[in-house]
Amino acid sequence: SQIRLNWKDNSDNEIGFQAERNGNLLTAYAMNTTTAVDSGLQPRTWYSYKLRALGDPINSPWTTAVKTKTLR
């Protein structure tokens, strides 16, 4: 029912991070964060995630999408 997202913080001037699941924006995460949990998901379901650093005034490009599946 949940997927843990982990990423490397390659930015030194971000104001936060933003994830996208299956084309829908998720909550923004605080700067210097490198992990988050996406919960309340359906079992045995594939999900696609992208991430970007939020900047002031511009955001980084989205990462390449990564697919993963929930268990049970």
C-alpha positions as CSV (number, residue, x, y, z in Angstrom):
1,S,0.0,0.0,0.0
2,Q,3.0,2.3,-0.1
3,I,6.2,3.0,-2.1
4,R,9.3,4.6,-0.7
5,L,10.9,7.1,-3.0
6,N,14.7,7.8,-2.7
7,W,16.8,10.2,-4.7
8,K,20.1,12.0,-4.6
9,D,20.2,15.7,-3.9
10,N,22.5,17.0,-6.7
11,S,21.3,20.6,-6.2
12,D,22.8,23.2,-3.9
13,N,20.1,25.8,-4.3
14,E,16.8,24.1,-4.4
15,I,13.8,25.3,-2.3
16,G,12.3,21.8,-2.3
17,F,11.5,18.8,-4.5
18,Q,8.3,17.7,-6.3
19,A,7.3,14.2,-7.4
20,E,4.8,13.2,-10.0
21,R,2.9,9.9,-9.9
22,N,1.2,8.7,-13.1
23,G,1.1,12.3,-14.4
24,N,-0.4,13.7,-11.1
25,L,1.6,16.1,-8.9
26,L,2.3,14.9,-5.4
27,T,3.0,17.1,-2.3
28,A,6.2,19.1,-2.5
29,Y,9.0,18.0,-0.2
30,A,11.3,20.2,1.8
31,M,14.8,21.1,0.6
32,N,17.6,18.7,1.3
33,T,15.1,15.9,1.5
34,T,16.2,12.6,-0.2
35,T,13.3,10.2,0.7
36,A,9.5,10.2,0.9
37,V,6.8,7.6,1.2
38,D,3.8,7.6,-1.1
39,S,1.0,5.7,0.7
40,G,-2.6,4.7,0.3
41,L,-1.8,2.9,-3.0
42,Q,-3.6,-0.1,-4.5
43,P,-2.0,-3.5,-4.1
44,R,-0.3,-5.2,-7.0
45,T,-0.4,-2.0,-9.1
46,W,2.2,-0.4,-11.3
47,Y,3.1,3.3,-10.6
48,S,5.3,5.6,-12.6
49,Y,7.3,8.4,-10.8
50,K,9.3,11.5,-11.9
51,L,11.0,14.0,-9.7
52,R,12.4,17.5,-10.0
53,A,14.1,20.1,-7.8
54,L,12.1,23.2,-7.2
55,G,14.0,26.4,-7.7
56,D,13.6,30.1,-7.4
57,P,12.9,31.3,-10.1
58,I,13.2,28.1,-12.2
59,N,12.7,24.4,-11.6
60,S,15.0,21.6,-12.8
61,P,13.8,19.4,-15.6
62,W,11.8,16.3,-14.6
63,T,13.8,13.1,-14.2
64,T,13.2,10.1,-16.5
65,A,10.1,8.2,-15.2
66,V,10.7,5.1,-13.1
67,K,8.1,2.4,-12.8
68,T,7.6,0.3,-9.7
69,K,4.9,-2.0,-8.4
70,T,3.2,-2.4,-5.0
71,L,3.3,-5.8,-3.3
72,R,0.4,-8.0,-2.3
